[in-house]
Amino acid sequence: MFSFSSSSSSSSYSILLAISIVLAFTPYESNAQLNTTFYASTCPNVSSIVRNAVQQALQSDSRIGASLIRLHFHDCFVNGCDASLLLDNSGSIQSEKDAGPNANSTRGFDVVDNIKTAVENSCSGVVSCADILALAAEASVSLSGGPSWSVPLGRRDSLTANQGGANTSIPSPTEGLTNITSKFSAVGLNTNDLVALSGAHTFGRAQCRSFSGRLYNFNGTGNPDPTLNSTYLTTLQQTCPQNGSGTTLTDLDPSSADNFDNNYYANLQSNRGLLQSDQELFSTSGSATVSIVNNFSSNQSAFFESFAQSMINMGNISPLTGSNGEIRSNCRKVNGS
């Protein structure tokens, strides 16, 4: 037992005790180690290398920007932003590419390979595949007319994949708003992040199978989703007949399919959201998402600002840093395998 003879000593002890308690309960998140100048001395041109490669890919494939940002999204929601999605099957790896949300729908892996090759040619063994995904997502958005932001860097690549996690953690286009909100919350993202990041559906395509239930038999009712604009419903039924190919592609934003803008939110206001997960942001009565949709629809600058910040927030999900993980030389496999 310590005894203190003076009030000043007692005061000092109280302060020290308070500090020790605060320190004991303060979480030290690894994302604090990410910073925008991480490669300033080791690979100063990495951002321009990635941007040039994405720009080249866009010239021959207008969909690739949306595909690349989707890779980053689907990676981060499973064990954090660690490029686990990029790993192919091997003796020890069950690839996340074969999980339900990714199989026959994620694409752009060859473009990631090309970017990695270009980066390796300039700075061998320095830049992670996880950081390449984050940089490619930013380049995809800004080159398509959207906002630009400084990407925090310093992630390292995983040594494993989590196919089961990919099946359960990634939000589904047919899920209700409550479930999707829970999945965002589970990785530290709030309602504003949910609405802002959903705005990535302002460009890209979706397969008929991801929304055909809304056209003919919504929630087992035998009828279309009542929130679908009737004219839009007719158009979609022509594109996606009931017994047609489930892989036919439809523009997520019919008004400006390849441009990154805020038209997505205006579409929701007129009941022209393609996916159930999109339309529920506006059509769920009493939800906090409705006012955010209205704000982003009327104020593109507010959307762009929120989107950039939410992309940074998403990129901060549980990154591997320091001596954890590795810098893969080939994004498709663990080093030495």
Protein Blocks (a to p, Z undefined) as FASTA:
>chain_A
ZZdfbfklmmmmmmmmmmmmmmmmmccdfklmgcfklmmmmommlmmmmmmmmmmmmmmo
mklmmmmmmmmmmmmmngpaehlmmpccdfkbccfklgmklgokbghklmmmmmmmmmmm
mmghkbcfklmmmmmmmmmmmmnopacddddehiacdfbdcfklmmmmpccfkbcfklmm
mmmmmnopafklmmmmmmmmmgccddfklmmmmmmmgghlopacfklcfklmmmmmmmmg
fklcfkbccdfblmlmmbccfklmmmmmnopafblklmmmmmmghiaklmmmmmmmmmmk
lmmmmmmmmmmmmmmgopaehjegcddfblkbcehZZ
